[in-house]
Amino acid sequence: MMRHYPPLVLVHGAWHGAWCWNRTQFHLALLNRMAVAVDLPNHGLRALFRTGILAIA
């Protein structure tokens, strides 16, 4: 019988974004654990879009 665990919420530290949890999320998925990584305001992709550093073609 498979146990059901609540999803994990992964929050990054300073100067990081949700991307820093990619490898961890992969390994948790191998263990059948669901994890959601969030970008805090002014960090990660949100900051890149706002400052214009990341251009979408």
C-alpha positions as CSV (number, residue, x, y, z in Angstrom):
1,M,0.0,0.0,0.0
2,M,1.3,3.4,-1.0
3,R,1.4,6.2,1.6
4,H,0.1,9.6,0.6
5,Y,2.2,12.6,1.7
6,P,1.2,16.2,1.4
7,P,3.1,18.2,-1.2
8,L,6.3,20.0,-0.2
9,V,6.7,23.7,-0.7
10,L,10.3,24.6,-1.5
11,V,11.3,28.3,-0.9
12,H,14.7,29.6,-2.1
13,G,17.1,31.8,-0.2
14,A,18.6,35.2,-1.1
15,W,20.0,35.6,-4.7
16,H,18.3,32.5,-5.9
17,G,15.0,31.5,-7.6
18,A,12.8,28.5,-7.9
19,W,15.3,27.1,-10.4
20,C,17.7,26.2,-7.5
21,W,15.3,23.4,-6.5
22,N,15.2,21.7,-10.0
23,R,17.5,18.8,-9.0
24,T,15.8,18.4,-5.6
25,Q,12.4,18.2,-7.3
26,F,13.7,15.6,-9.7
27,H,15.0,13.4,-6.9
28,L,11.8,13.9,-4.8
29,A,9.7,12.8,-7.8
30,L,11.8,9.6,-8.0
31,L,10.6,9.0,-4.4
32,N,7.0,9.7,-5.4
33,R,6.9,13.0,-3.5
34,M,5.4,16.0,-5.0
35,A,7.2,19.3,-4.5
36,V,6.3,22.9,-5.6
37,A,9.1,25.5,-5.8
38,V,8.0,29.1,-5.6
39,D,9.7,32.3,-6.8
40,L,9.6,35.1,-4.1
41,P,8.8,38.6,-5.2
42,N,11.8,40.3,-7.0
43,H,13.7,37.1,-7.3
44,G,14.1,34.4,-10.0
45,L,12.2,34.8,-13.3
46,R,10.0,37.6,-12.0
47,A,13.0,39.9,-11.5
48,L,14.4,39.0,-14.9
49,F,11.2,39.9,-16.7
50,R,10.8,43.1,-14.7
51,T,14.3,44.4,-15.4
52,G,14.3,43.5,-19.1
53,I,17.4,41.3,-18.7
54,L,15.6,38.3,-20.2
55,A,14.3,39.0,-23.8
56,I,11.7,36.7,-25.3
57,A,11.9,36.5,-29.1
